């Protein structure tokens, strides 16, 4: 079990970083390229293990994936010419991979099996399986060992491994009103809707990431959006051949805002001469963490705005000593847009004046770990006063006071490991973060990037 050893920051951080390619967009670029018949060049794909699982999955379904310099080239099959996988598809730790594949494979005439690692094997799948079954999909899975449902109730859930198909007739279009805004579930239903007879409508209670809608529409898929409703109308398109086409044959993946959040947080915790995160996706469905930091009084410049592959991109710049931060409340749509960043925002809140409250974050209970519980445990390891609540947590800040050196059990959760590493910069002595191997799933260069900025962080076996 590998660990991080982190020393307190002794000087402000400084440096310019090219942030790794966005993991969410990387999954979609790979999977949607399978549905084309012409080669697609994907530039900027991150090197994380999760994107690697999706790449291997599409090769099992008939695509070829090759490296050409700094690009990955995918030769797809089209939606109707996928091959039945010869073996079960290993999704590793990637919830995005397994949930999107559920939607894609639900409409196929062959049987497929999906499984993952120990963590993924505990993640709830009923939220995606039930609406797909309503469209006629045949999906079965294992029973939940926890007995906890997606909404925190006591009813049994379904967890991997999953068996899908075969389907003897076409899926049926359906109207789906999602109880929880989820880009993964929405994407699965869109992919199933492309294979269905009739119109599929998906309505969410709040905003979720819209990368799927942007990219598939650019590739010619019959998708329209109306507020928080996505409409898939495949009938005429299916008669024409049901193949996506990408104008220009290339996808540029911008930098991952979730990864950049840790670097921004490091600059706020340790102070900065100048820290620049270049080429970050600033899609408004992904920038809730920036809104929260602005509400706390942080000064983060958004410079050099531009468009990359249909996504808004900019450089994030932090200059000079951080101002005194103030507590805030994070709730509603902001929580949805910052859901992956709650652990690192909670770490920053421990350095802000006052009590910060995170609400409407029940989704954190069913991530790679129970992130409400593991975030609270991480904060308490440094002596931070905090409290878990059913839908979030409360953090009491102590600005200006060194924290206790901590020993954090990350519970194999990459975001807890990285959040703990950032908070350790404010401790009064060296800290240890245990079980950090899964950082490679999203940010494999985390240690080297932090070292480049001037932090003293190293990994031990």
URFEN-V86252 format. One record per backbone hydrogen bond with DSSP energy under -0.5 kcal/mol. CO is the residue of the C=O (numbers start at 1). NH is the residue of the N-H. Records with the same first field share a line. If there is no record, write none. Layout:
CO: NH / NH
This chain:
2: 435 / 436
3: 460
4: 6 / 433
5: 458
6: 431
13: 273
15: 276
17: 19 / 278
20: 256
22: 26
23: 27
24: 28
25: 29
26: 30
27: 31
28: 32
29: 33
30: 34
31: 35
32: 35
33: 36
34: 77 / 78
35: 79 / 244
36: 78
40: 42 / 74
41: 43 / 251
42: 72
43: 253
48: 52
49: 53
50: 54
51: 55
52: 56
53: 57
54: 58
55: 59
56: 60
57: 61
58: 63
59: 62
61: 83
64: 75
66: 73
68: 71
70: 44
71: 68
72: 42 / 74
73: 66 / 75
74: 40 / 76
75: 64
78: 81
88: 90
89: 91 / 115
91: 94
92: 117
93: 95
94: 98
95: 99
96: 100
97: 101
98: 102
99: 103
100: 104
101: 105
102: 106
104: 107
105: 108
108: 167
112: 164
113: 89
114: 161 / 162
115: 91
117: 121
119: 122
120: 123 / 160
125: 128 / 129
126: 130
128: 132
129: 133
130: 134
131: 135
132: 135 / 137
133: 136
135: 172
137: 139
138: 165
140: 163
142: 159
149: 152
153: 149
157: 144
158: 125
159: 142
161: 142
162: 114
163: 140
164: 112
166: 168
171: 197
174: 176 / 201
175: 177
176: 178 / 203
182: 186
183: 187
184: 188
185: 189
186: 190
187: 191
188: 192
189: 193
190: 194
191: 195
192: 195
193: 196
195: 171
196: 198
197: 173
198: 234
200: 232
201: 176
202: 230
203: 178
210: 214
211: 215
212: 216
213: 217
214: 218
215: 219
216: 221
217: 220
218: 247
219: 245
221: 223
222: 233
224: 231
226: 229
228: 204
229: 226
230: 202
231: 224 / 233
232: 200
234: 238
235: 239
236: 240
237: 240 / 242
238: 241
242: 79
244: 37
245: 247
246: 249
247: 250
249: 41
251: 43 / 253
252: 254
254: 22
255: 257 / 281
256: 260
257: 261
258: 262
259: 262 / 263
260: 264
261: 265
262: 266
263: 267
264: 268
265: 269
266: 270
267: 271
271: 13
273: 320
274: 15
275: 318
276: 17 / 278
277: 316
278: 19
279: 255
280: 314
283: 286 / 287
287: 291
288: 292
289: 293
290: 294
291: 295
292: 296
293: 298
294: 297
296: 326
298: 300
301: 303 / 317
303: 315
306: 313
308: 311
311: 308
312: 282
313: 306
314: 280
315: 303 / 317
316: 277
317: 301
318: 275
320: 272
325: 353
328: 357
329: 331
330: 359
331: 334 / 335
332: 336
333: 337
334: 338
335: 338
336: 339
337: 288
338: 341 / 342
339: 342
341: 345
342: 346
343: 347
344: 348
345: 349
346: 350
347: 350
348: 351
349: 352
350: 398
352: 354
353: 327
354: 356 / 397
356: 395
357: 330 / 359
358: 393
361: 364
362: 365
363: 366
364: 367 / 371
369: 367 / 371
370: 374
371: 375
372: 376
373: 377
374: 378
375: 379
376: 380
377: 381
378: 382
379: 382 / 384
380: 383
382: 404
384: 386
385: 396
387: 394
389: 392
391: 361
392: 389
393: 358
394: 387
395: 356 / 397
398: 401
400: 402
403: 428
406: 432
408: 410 / 434
410: 413
412: 414
413: 417
414: 418
415: 419
416: 420
417: 421
418: 422
419: 423
420: 424
422: 425
423: 426
424: 427
425: 9
426: 403
431: 6
432: 408 / 434
433: 4
434: 410
436: 439
437: 440
438: 441
439: 442 / 443
440: 49
441: 50
443: 446
445: 449
446: 450
447: 451
448: 452
449: 453
450: 454 / 455
451: 454
453: 14
455: 457
456: 7
458: 5
460: 3
